[in-house]
Amino acid sequence: MSAVGGAGRWAGCGLAAALMMASVATAADTPAAKRAAVPATIIIVDVQQAQRESLAGKALISQRDHYQQSFQNDFNSARQRLQVSDQDLARQKGTMSQEAYDQKVKDLEQQVVAFQRRTQMAVRALEKSTDNAVTELMNVILGITGEIAGEMGATLVLPKQQVVLHEPSMDVTSLVIERVNRRLPNITFPVPVVEDSPPAKPGRK
């Protein structure tokens, strides 16, 4: 089972878009003359760093990896059992009737299909739990970033990944992480629920 929690699973781009949309919306509601008279105050946030280095972010990764490893161990054991069954069946081929052999082959094929289906359902369950935990963390990061922007009178918040050069004092990432740690020191990773899909029903004769 491939890792689920790469950079693509983190919703950093979502926060970046939300921050930029909020800034644009604020500018759109301000009369043109007033916008021209008020200089923009900009702050910068490294969203990915806040996710990665906050206590809740670290807990999220640790819990996700725990479930992923547990699933992987189960899959490896099931795969080995199927391989042994396949080898045993090959050795028994000459000791049973063709009809009995064909039935055993069919049974083994059904076990393989069930194994593949359960693997897919486990991956989906882990992805769903990861998404829920990430959403909780991102909501806190977004809320705190908005608070800091208000306190500093910032009229524009930019994600650091989209900034080439900036004054170091504009970067409030460490402050965001500090407040996230106080407000959300841990995070509860939802237990992945693997719901096996029912086998396909045979068609009517």
N, C-alpha and C positions, 0 to 999 in steps of 0.2 A: 504494500500500500504506500503510495507516494505521500510525501509530506504535504500537509495542508496549509501550513502557516507561513508560507513565504511572503515576500513583500506584497504580492498581489492580494493576499487575504487581508491585509491591513487596509482600512478604508481611509488612508491618508489623503488620497485624491478627493474623496467626498468632502472632507473637512476643508480642503483647500478651495474647492468649488463653493462651499457654503460661505466661507469667509469673503471670498471675492464677490459673490452675489450680494452679500449683505452690504459690502462697501459700495457696490454699484447702485444698489437700491437707495442707500442713504444719499448718494450724490444726485440721484434722479429726483428725489423729493426736495432738493434745495434749489431755490431760485438761482438762475445763472449769474446774476450780479453778485449774490452772496457767495457762491462757490468761487468766483474769481477773486473775491476779496480775502477769503480765508485760506491760508496755506495748508496743504495736506500734512497731517502728522501721521507718520507711518511706523508701524511696529512689525517685526518679523518673528515667525514661529516655525521651528523645525518640528513638524507634526510627527514624523517618523521617529525622531529622537524621543519625543515625549511619550510615544507609545512604547518604545523599546526600553527606556530607562526608568520609567515610573514603576513604583512598587506593584501597582495593579497590572501593568503590562508584563512585568517579569512573572508574576503569579499566573497570568493568563497563559503565557508560553509554557511554563512548567506543567500546568495542569493539562493543557492540550497534548503536550508530548507524552505525558503519562498514559493518557487514554490511547494515543496512537500506538505506543509501544505495546500496550496490552492487546490491542486488536491485532497487531502484527504477530505477536506470539501465538495467538489463537489461530491465525491464518496459516502460519508455518506448520503448526501441529496438524491442522486439518489437511493441508496439502500433502504432508508426509504420509498420513493415513491413506489418502487416495492413491498415492504412488505405490504403497505397499499392496493395496487391494488390486491394483492393476497388474503388478508383478505376480501376485498369487494367482490371479485369473489366467494369466498367460501360461503359467506352469500347469494349471489344471485342465487346460483345453483338451488334451488327449485323453482325459479320464472321465469325461461326461458326454452325454448326448449333445448333438448340435443344438437341439431345442433348449436344453438346460443352459448351455453355454451362451446362447443368444440372449436368454433371459437375464443372466448374470451381467452380460455386457450392457444391456438396457438399464439394469438397476444402477450400475456404476456410472453410466452416462447421466442419469438423473441426479445422482449424488454430486457429480461435477457441476451440473447446472445449478443445483441448490447452493453449492459452495460459492460459485461466481455471483449468484444473486445476493447472498448474504454479505459478500465482500463489498459489493456496490452499495448496499443499504448502510453498511457500517461507515463507509466513506462519506455518504450523504449525511448521516447522523452527526459525525464529527464536524463536518463543515457547518451544519446548522448550529451546533453548540458554539463553535468558534465565532460565527457571525453574530450570535446573540451577545456573547461576551465582549466582542470588539465594539458592537454598537453601544453597549453600556459605557465602556471606557471612552469612546469618542464623544458621547454626549457630555461627559464630564469635562473633557479637554476643551470642547467647543464652548461650553458655558463659562469656564474659567478664563478662556481667551477673551471672550466678550466682556467679562468683568474687568480684566486688566486693561483692555482697550478703552473702556469707559473711564477708568480711573486716570489713565494717562492722556485722555482727550484725543485718542487716536482716531483718525477719520478713515484709515486704510490699514488692513491687516493682510500681509502677504506670506505665503508659505515659503520657507527658506529655499526649498528646492527650485523655486522659480526666480531666485534673486542671484545675480552674478556678483555684484559688489554691494557692500552696505557698511554703514557705520556700526561697529560692534554694540554700541549702546542701544541700537534699535532692536536687537535680538532679545526677546523676553522668554526664550524657551526654558531657561533654568528656573525662572519664576513660575512658569506654567507647571513644570514638573514638581516644584516644591509644593504648590497648592494642591495639585492632583494627589500627591502623597498624603496630604493632610485630610483631604475630603474622601479619598477612595484608597485607603492603604492596602486593601485586598480586593479581590473580585471573585465571585462565585461562578465557576465554570459549569454551565448546565451539563448534567450527566447525559452523554449521548445515548439516545434510545434507538436501538436497532429494531426496526419493525420489518420483519420478513414479509415480503409481498406474497400473497397466496399463489400457488402454482396455477398455471393456465388451465382452464376447464376444457375438456375435450369437446369438440364440435358435435352437434347432433348428427346422428346417422340417418 
